[in-house]
Structures are given as structure tokens and as C-alpha cells.
């Protein structure tokens, strides 16, 4: 079976070394590649950038335990993808239905900024995850780096797929890439991404899945 995640991956020396240092400082943190979370047969695949220091890197679940996941999990619950409106810890009762969340880079990068070689190395897992999507799926890219990682994973030309909030792109047969600004603290606090804007993204995602 093709790997979409390797819990023991240490292919990126900078990231592996950084995780070791973080683990020394926070021995209770997950501090490993963070696995995808959700429905294995989902038709909505949400792709973020990378684990946050005190969020997914602490809890071991994407967008869990820090500000970035607050709005995301509220929307997933509102639109029927999540059983409860918040994600606190990997052991909480939250379940996702017809939705899976992953990251373009599975390990915590210094300053939340992975470098190109790290994005490229982790892209092998994204390739496998995208190729196994059911027909009629929607891939939701949270931010430009996730968007470009998706385009690269499918071997497409970046120039033909420009990132823009609310922009849609046809990808594989009957699969749509839907772009959104990332639900980071910075974007929500500055109102670059408002709750209404994010809700519109999920309205459209639901429409696309229903139409397919």
C-alpha cells in the first residue's frame, strides 16, 4: 500500500534536528511527523501548511490545540463534517465524516516556515494521498504553499494554477481544487479571512461534492 504518512520519517535533517530540540524542551509534546486525521474514504481533503509548535506538534492531530484550528473545526461541524465543533486533543471524541485533514509538510518547521527542499521531500506522501481520492472529491488548500504543493504533487504547471481565495481549479478526473486563505491567527485577527469568507468556502465545497 502506498504511504501517505511515515511516523518515523527523518528525511529532512533540519526538521529532524529541530524536532529533537523541541522535544528536549517539551518532553510531553508529540514532536514527530503528524498523521492525517479523518475519514480514509473522504471526498473532502483539507490540506494545510505544517504543524504548529503548540498545536499539532503538541497534540499529534492537525489543527488541534491552537488558534488555527478554532474556526476550521467550527466550520466542519456546521457543515456536517465534524461530530463536535472543536478539536482539543487527539484523544477527544471528535470524529470527521467524509473529510480528512493533512498538511503539505508533516513536521514542525522552525518559525513555521518550511524550506523548498522540505516541501519537496514531503510531497511524496501528498502524491499518494491525492491519487487515492475518490471521484467527485474536493481538495481544499489552506494557503498558497499548500496550493502549490498540491499542484506539484500532481505534476502540473504552477503557471496554469494560480492561488486565490475562492478560486477553483479542475484537477484529476472529477476532482476540484478549491483555494482559501489559511485560517491562521494572523489572517483571522487582521480579517484577511473573516468567518463569513470561510463559511462561503464550505458552502461551495458542499455544493461541489453534491453536484459530483
C-alpha positions in Angstrom: 0.0 0.0 0.0 1.2 3.5 -0.9 2.4 5.5 2.1 0.6 8.8 2.9 2.5 9.2 6.1 5.6 7.8 7.8 5.7 8.2 11.6 9.4 7.6 11.7 10.4 9.8 8.8 13.6 11.8 9.3 14.5 12.6 5.7 14.8 16.4 6.3 17.8 16.9 8.6 16.8 20.5 9.6 13.4 19.4 10.6 14.5 16.2 12.4 17.1 18.2 14.4 14.6 20.9 15.3 12.1 18.3 16.5 14.7 16.8 18.7 15.4 20.2 20.3 11.7 20.9 20.8 11.2 17.5 22.4 14.0 18.2 24.9 12.3 21.5 25.9 8.7 20.0 25.8 9.1 16.3 26.6 5.3 15.8 26.7 4.8 17.0 23.1 4.2 14.7 20.1 7.2 16.1 18.2 7.0 13.6 15.3 5.5 13.7 11.8 1.8 14.4 12.3 -0.5 11.9 10.6 -3.6 12.8 8.6 -6.8 12.9 10.5 -10.3 11.8 9.5 -12.2 9.6 7.1 -9.9 7.4 4.9 -12.5 7.5 2.1 -13.3 11.2 2.4 -14.4 13.3 -0.6 -13.2 16.5 1.1 -9.4 16.6 1.7 -8.2 19.7 3.5 -4.5 20.5 3.2 -2.7 22.9 5.4 0.9 24.1 5.6 2.6 22.3 8.5 2.0 21.5 12.2 2.1 24.4 14.7 4.5 24.4 17.5 1.9 24.3 20.3 -0.9 22.9 18.2 -0.5 19.8 16.1 3.1 19.4 17.1 1.9 19.2 20.7 -1.2 17.1 20.2 -0.4 14.9 17.2 -3.5 15.9 15.3 -3.7 18.5 12.5 -5.1 21.9 13.5 -5.6 20.8 17.1 -4.7 22.7 20.3 -4.0 26.1 18.9 -5.8 29.1 17.4 -5.5 28.0 13.8 -8.0 25.1 14.2 -10.7 27.0 16.1 -12.5 28.4 13.0 -11.8 25.3 10.9 -13.4 22.8 13.3 -16.3 25.1 13.9 -17.0 25.1 10.1 -16.5 21.4 9.8 -19.2 20.9 12.5 -21.5 23.4 11.0 -21.4 21.8 7.6 -21.8 18.2 8.8 -18.1 17.1 8.5 -17.3 17.1 12.2 -19.2 15.5 15.2 -18.4 18.3 17.6 -17.3 22.0 16.9 -13.8 21.8 18.5 -10.7 19.8 18.5 -8.8 19.8 21.8 -6.6 16.7 21.8 -6.0 13.6 19.8 -8.0 11.6 22.3 -11.1 13.7 22.4 -14.4 12.4 21.0 -14.2 14.3 17.7 -14.9 12.3 14.6 -14.8 13.5 11.0 -17.2 12.3 8.3 -16.4 12.4 4.6 -13.5 14.7 5.5 -9.8 14.3 6.1 -7.2 16.8 7.1 -3.5 16.7 6.3 -0.5 19.0 5.8 1.8 19.7 2.9 4.7 19.3 5.4 4.1 16.7 8.2 6.8 18.0 10.6 7.0 21.3 12.6 9.4 23.7 10.8 11.3 26.5 12.5 9.3 29.7 12.6 6.5 27.9 10.8 8.4 28.2 7.5 9.5 25.1 5.7 12.1 25.5 3.0 11.6 24.3 -0.6 13.6 21.0 -0.2 11.4 20.0 2.8 8.2 20.7 0.9 9.5 18.7 -2.0 10.6 15.8 0.2 7.2 15.5 1.9 5.5 15.9 -1.4 5.8 12.1 -2.0 3.2 11.5 0.7 0.9 14.1 -0.8 1.2 12.4 -4.2 -0.1 9.2 -2.8 -2.9 10.8 -0.8 -4.2 12.8 -3.8 -4.0 9.8 -6.2 -6.2 7.7 -3.9 -9.0 10.3 -3.8 -12.5 9.1 -4.8 -14.1 10.6 -7.9 -16.1 13.7 -7.2 -13.7 14.9 -4.4 -12.8 18.4 -3.4 -9.3 19.3 -2.3 -9.3 22.4 -0.1 -6.0 24.2 0.0 -5.5 26.4 3.0 -2.9 29.0 1.8 -0.6 29.4 -1.1 2.1 26.9 0.0 -0.4 24.1 0.3 -1.9 25.1 -3.0 1.5 24.9 -4.8 2.3 21.6 -3.0 -0.9 20.1 -4.5 -0.1 21.3 -8.0 3.4 19.9 -7.7 2.2 16.6 -6.4 0.0 16.1 -9.5 2.8 17.1 -11.9 1.0 20.2 -13.2 2.4 23.6 -14.2 2.3 26.1 -11.4 1.7 28.9 -14.0 -1.6 27.3 -15.0 -2.9 27.1 -11.4 -2.7 30.5 -9.6 -3.7 30.7 -6.0 -6.6 33.0 -5.0 -9.2 32.9 -2.2 -12.3 31.2 -3.5 -10.7 30.2 -6.8 -11.5 26.8 -8.2 -9.3 24.6 -10.4 -10.1 21.3 -12.2 -7.5 18.7 -11.3 -7.8 14.9 -11.7 -10.9 13.5 -13.3 -13.8 14.9 -11.5 -11.7 16.4 -8.7 -11.7 20.1 -7.9 -9.1 22.2 -6.1 -10.7 24.9 -4.0 -8.4 27.7 -2.6 -8.8 29.5 0.7 -6.7 31.8 2.8 -5.2 30.0 5.7 -7.2 30.1 9.0 -4.2 31.3 10.9 -4.4 33.7 13.9 -2.8 36.4 11.8 -5.3 36.1 8.9 -8.3 35.9 11.2 -7.2 38.7 13.5 -6.4 41.1 10.6 -9.7 40.0 8.9 -7.9 39.0 5.8 -10.1 35.9 6.4 -13.4 36.5 8.1 -15.8 33.8 9.4 -18.2 34.8 6.6 -15.5 34.3 3.9 -14.5 30.9 5.3 -18.2 29.9 5.6 -18.6 30.7 1.9 -15.7 28.3 1.1 -17.5 25.4 2.9 -20.8 26.3 1.2 -19.1 25.9 -2.1 -17.3 22.7 -1.1 -20.6 21.1 -0.1 -22.1 22.2 -3.4 -19.2 20.7 -5.4 -19.5 17.4 -3.6 -23.2 17.3 -4.1 -23.0 18.2 -7.8 -20.4 15.4 -8.4 
